[in-house]
Amino acid sequence: MKAGVLKISPDSMLRDSPLKSIILFGLPIIFGSMFQQLYSMVDSIVVGNFEGAGALAAVGSSATVCNFLVMVCAGFANGASIVVSQLFGADEHDKIKATISTTLIFSVIFSVIMALVFAPLAPGVARLVNVPEDIMDASVTYMRIYCVGLIFLMLYNFFTAVLRSLGDSVTPLIFLVISSLLNIVGDLFFVVGLGLGVAGVAWATVIAQGVSVLLCIIHIRGKNRYFHFEKGEFVFSKQLFRYVMRMGIPSAVQNGVTNMGFIFVQGLVNSFSTMNIAAYTAAMKLESLAMVPFGGISQAFAVFAGQNIGAGEVERTKDGLRKSLIFVLILALSCSAIIFIVGPWLIEIFVGKSETEVILRGTAYLRTFCPLLTVHAIMSLFGSFLRGAGDSIMTMFIFLTDLGMRVLAAYAISLWMGVGFMGCAYAVPIGWFCAAVLAVGRYCSGKWKDKAVVSKSKPAVEESAAEV
């Protein structure tokens, strides 16, 4: 695909056809997410095929915990992106640089603190989530190495979130592809070449992210005016920090609690057997991959909603929602059919033909929830609308409902009803459905209309020089 095909102007979300601009903006996000899932899957495929099901289970059980740290950091980046997108739509360009520098300073400090606090706690966290003793050492090693690269992961999330909020979804794609390819090469080098096993997978991820962030910084300083700071422009603004926290804290809490819930589910899975952990790890990788297409459109729509609500174009935002809904439902149905049909072959890629029990359990898990991906698509798109509108508290509550119902249902069905491992699969669509009802209900209520930080229909953001 030629680069020009994906090239859109920064203000296309404000003037072009809604669905066209959302799709064109979303395509790089989709491709980028696919590459992200690809290198995540390669981690599992390489370690599963060359080190065995036990190593795959170690990566799966520890990766869930590491994702908790990453997603908490990403929540604050999402907060900054909503503020930036609304400032962009409202033509408050003078505040964008200050928002970026403020969030960047906070991001570096916060990620370092998170890494220093979590690394010593890794063994206790592993026991808390019921990691089996036979994979305990490998899981702890993975977590600690991951902490080394936490700052790179947070910075990458920050840069990509802000670039997308400014209408640039191509640059994040380029550097995600670079990171993905470096990660794949690193997996093969450290695991197959040097025989480092689970530790090799972790080091490959950290190094790939570090190189990608460095290249990204070099590129955007010369290409994006909002990242080129003259003397006195790199500041920490207290007022803009409050706006970022107003959007970012609910997003970070949502991400953190959501991933905490996944940790609880992982702990439940860990209580069954290493075979079930391996099946669950493979199935979860494929679940994430199946959600990439409509998830990318939903992310693009959050930027569309933020910019247009910032510009006071509420009716245009609603029109984009209606058209995007039809599109994501078609995508979800297509993904459901593909996953249902080729599920066994996909699971086999992770562990090889000889692990027949893992393949059977992983396939059963996939086929339980994949027919209902349309429900997740509805939840995701309406949630993105509310996030873009600045309705951050309700967005947090909606996605926490998804997670809470999923965890409660998993434990209830698996343990109290005696279903076992498959209870975790039955719980997935229950959470989706409850959250989707809340998201659609909130949209229909219209209570999101006064939640924007800034828009042309509201007074502009004011800030005295003393606060910067």
N, C-alpha and C positions, 0 to 999 in steps of 0.2 A: 504494500500500500504506500502510495506516495505521501510524503510529509504534508504536501499542500492540501490533500484531501481532508486532513484533520486540522488544518490551520483555520482558526476562527479569530475574529477581532475581539479585543477585550470587552467591548460593549455589545457583542452580539446577543447576549442574554436579554438585553434591554430593548432591542429593536427588531431582531429577526423572528421568524416563525418560532413559537415556543417549542414545539416538539422537535423541530429541526435543530434548533440551537442546543436543546438538552441532549439529544442523541449525539450530535457532533462533539459536544463537550464531554459526554459520558463515555464515548468510545475509547479514548486514551485511558480513562479510569478503569474501564473493563479490561483492556489489554494489560494494563499495569497490574491489576489485581490478579489476573490469570498468571502473569509471570511470578507474582508474589506467592501465589498458591503453588506454582510449579516448583520454585526452589524449596518451599516448605515440604512439598511432597517428595522432592528428590532427597532431602534429608532423611525422610522415613524410608524411602525405597532403597537408598544406598546402605543405610545402617541395617535395615531389615534383611536385605539379601546377602550382605557380606558379614554381618555380625550376628544375625539370628533374631527370632521373635522376642527374646529377652531384651536385647538392645533397643528394638523398636518400642517395646513397652516402656523402657526407661526414658527415651526421648519423648514419648507421648505423655507420660505422667508428669514430667518436669516442664515440658513446653506449656502445658496448661497454666502452671504457676507463673512462668515467665511472661506469658501473655497478659496476666493480671497487671504486672508492672508496666508493660508497654502501653496497655490500654488506658491506664490511669494517666500516664503522661500524654497520650494522644488526646484525652478528653480536654486538657487545657489548650492544646493546639486547635481543637475544634472550636473552642470558645473564641479564640482569637480570629479564626476564619470567619465566623458569623459576624463579629464586630467589623472586620475589614470589608466583608461583602456588603454590609449595610452602609458603611461609610463610602464605599465605591459607588453604590447606587444613588446615594444622596449627594454625590459630588463633593464630599468632605475629604478631598485628597491630601490636604495638609496634615490631617490626623493619622493617615495610614502609616507613614514612616515611624511615628512615635509609638503606634500600637505594635508594630513589628519589633522595634528595638526593646520595648518594655517586656513583651512576651518572651523574646529571645533571652534576655537577662534572667528572667524568672525560670525559664526552661532549663538552662544550664545548671543553675543552683539546685533546682528541685531534683533533677535526674541524678546529680552527684550524691545528694543526701539519700535518695531512695536506694542507690547502689550500696552505699556505705552501711546503711541500716539493714538491708536485706541479706547481703552476703553471709554475715555470721549466723543468720537465722535459718539458713537453708536446710540444715539437718532436721531442725525442729519442724519446719514447714513440711518437709517430706514425710515425716512420721504423722503429722496432723492429717495429711490426705491419704494415709494408709498405703504408702508406697511399699511394696513387698521387700523383704530383706534381701532377696537375691538380686534386686536391681537398685538397692538403696544408694550404694556408693556412686554408681554411674549417674543416677538422677541428681544427687547433690553436686557432683562435678559439673554437670550440664548447667545447673542453676547458677553456680558461682562464676563460671566463665561468661555466662550471659550477662551477669551484672557488670562485668568489665565494659561491655559494649552498650550499656543502657543509655548513655549520653548520646551515642550515635543514633540509636533507634529513636530517641525523643526528638533530636534535631531533624532527622529525616521526616518524621511525622509533622513537625512544625513547618518546615519548608514546603512540603507538598500541600498541606492544608491551606496555607496562606496563598501560595501560587494559584491554587484552584479557585480560591475566593476572589482573586483578581482576574479570573477568566482564562488562566493558562493551565490546561490539563495535559499539555504535550510534554513540557519540561519534566514534570514528575514521572511521566512514563519513560522518558529516555534514561533517567538515572535509576529507575526501578529495574529496567531491563539490564543495565550495566551491573547493578547489585545482584540480580538473579543469576546472571551468567558467571560472575565472580564466585557466587556461593556454590554453584554447581561444580565449577572447577575445583574450588576449595574442598568440597565434600569428597570428590574423587582423590584429590591429593592427600588429604589428611587421613581419610578412612581407609581407602584402598591402597594408596601408596605408602603411607607411614604407619598404618595399622593403629591409629589412635582411637578408633571406635567412637563412642558417644562424645567424648571430649573433642574429637576431630570435627564432628558436626557442629558443635557449639562454636569452636574457633573459626570455622568457615563462615558462619553467620556474622560474627562480630567483625571480622576483617572485611568482609564484603560490604557491610553497612558503613564502616569507617571510611573506606575508599570512596564509596558513593557519596557520602556527605561532604567529603573534602572536595570532590569534583563539582558537586552541586554549588557549594559556596563560591568556588572560583568562577563558575559559569554565571550565576545570577547577579553577582556584583557588577559584572560588565554588561549584562543584558537587560536587567530589570531596574528601573529607576527608583523603585521603592526600597531596594536593597543596597543602593549606593548612598552611603552616608558621608556628608561633608562634616567638617568640624562643628561640633555643637549639636548635630542632628541625632546622634546616637544617645538617647536619653531614656530615663525611666519616669514615666508619667503616672502619678498616683491615681488621677481620675480615670485615665484609660485602663489602668490596671484593674480598677474596680469594675469597669465595664466588661473586661475580659474575664474576670473572676465570676461576674454575674452569669455569663454564658458558660464559662469553663468549668466551674465547680459542679454544677448539676451534670454536665457531660462527663466529667472525671468520676464523679460518684456513680453515675449510671454505668460507665465502662468498668469501674473497679468492682462494684457489687455484682454486675453481670458476670465478670470473669471469676469473681469469688464463688458465684453460683456454679459455674462450670468446674471450679476446683472441687466443690462439694459433690457434684455429679461424678467427677473423676475419682474422688475418694470412694464413692459408692461402687464404681466399676472396679477400682483397685481391690475391693474386698472380695471379689469373685475369684479371679484367677489371672495369671499372666496371659493366658490364651485370650481371655475376654478383653484384657487391656490392649493387646495387639489388634484385635478385631475392631475395637472402639476407636483406636488411634487412626486406623486406615479409613474407617467409615466417616469419622469427623473431618478428615482431610477432604474427602469427596463431598461431604455436606457443604463445606466452605466453598469448594470449587463450583458446586451447583448453584450457589447463591450469587456468584460473581456478576453475571449479566444484569439481573434486575437490581442487584446491590449497587452496581456502577451507575445505573440510571438514577437511582434514588439519591446517591451522593451528588450527582450533577444537578438534580432537582433542588437539593438544599441550597446550592449556590444560586440557582435561578430564582428561588423564592426569596433568598436574602437580598439579592440585588434589586429585584422588582418591588419588593415591599419597601426597601430603602428608598426606591424612586417613587413610591406612592402608587404603583401600578398593581393594585390588589386584584382587579378583575382579570388582568393578564395572567397573574399568578394562578388564579383558579382555573382559567382556561388551560394553562400548561399542566395542571394537576389532572384534569379530566382526560386529556390526550395521553399523558404519560401513563395513567392507570391502565388504559387499554393495551398499551405497548408492553408494560411489564407483565401483565397477565398472560399475554401470548408467549413472552420469554419464559415465564415460570412453567407454563404447561409444556413447552418444548424441553426444558431442562428435566422436568419430571419424567417424561417419556424416555429420554436418553439414559438417565441414571437407572431407571427401573429395568431397562432392557440389558444394558451392558454392565450392570453392577458387579456380577461375579468376576468378570475379566478385569475390571478395574481393581478390585480387592486383591486379585492374584498378583498384580504388578508389585504390590508392596511386600509380599512374603514368599512368592514363588509357588509353583503348583503343589509342592509337597505338603504345605500347611493347609490341608483340606478343611480342618475344623475352624481355623481362623477365617477362611474364605466363606464358609457356610454361615458363620455367626455374623460376619461383617455384612454379607449380602442381605441377610434377614433384617438387620438393623436399617440398612439403606431403604429397603423396599417398604418399611413400615411408615416412614414419614415423607418420602419423596413425592407421593401423589398429592400432598397438600402444600406444596411449595407456593401455590397461589395465595394462600393465607399469609405466608411470610412476606410475599411481595406487597400485599395490601398494607400490612403493618409497617413495613420498611418505608414505603412511599409516603404514606400519611404522616409517619413520624418525621420524615425529612422535611415535609411541608411545615410542620410545627416548629422544627428546629430552625429552619430558615426564617420563619416569622419571628423568632426570638422567644418562643414559648418554651423556654429551656426546662423549667420545673416540671411541666406536664409531660414533656418529652422524656425526661428522666423517669418519671413515674410509670409511663407506658412501657418502656423497655425493662424496667425493674419488675413490672407485672409479668411480662413474658418470662423473665428469668425465675421469679419467685414461684410461679405456677409450674414451671418446668422442673424445678428442684423438688417441690412438694410432691408433684405427681410421680417423679422418678422414685423417690423413697417410698411413697405409698404403694405404688404398683409393684415395685421390685421386692420390697421387704414385707409390708403388711399384707399384701395380696398374694405374696409368694411366687410372683412371676419370674423373678431373677433378673438376669442381665437385660432381657428384652424390655423390661419395664422402663428402662432409660430411653428406649426408642419410642415407646408409646407416649411418653411424657412430652416429647418435642412439639408436636402439633397442638397439644393442649395449651402450652404457653403462648404459641403464636396466635391462636384464636382469641384468647382473653385479651391480649395486647392489641390485636387488630380492632376489636370491638371498641376499646377505649380510644384508640387513635381516630377512628372514623367518627365516633361520638363527639370528641373534642372539636374536630374540624366542623362538624355540623352545628355545634353550639355557637361558633363565632367568637368565643372568648379569647382567641389568639390575636385578635385584631389590634390590641393596644400593647402588645408585648415587645415591639421593636425597640432597640436601643436608640436608633435614629432613622428618620425617613423624611422625605420632603413634605409630608403631611404633619410632621411634628417639629418642634423647635430644634434647631441644630445643636450638636454637642458643643458645649461651651467649656472653655478651660483657660484658666489664667496662666500667664507665663511662670508664675511662682510655683505652680504645681508640676511643672515639667523639669 
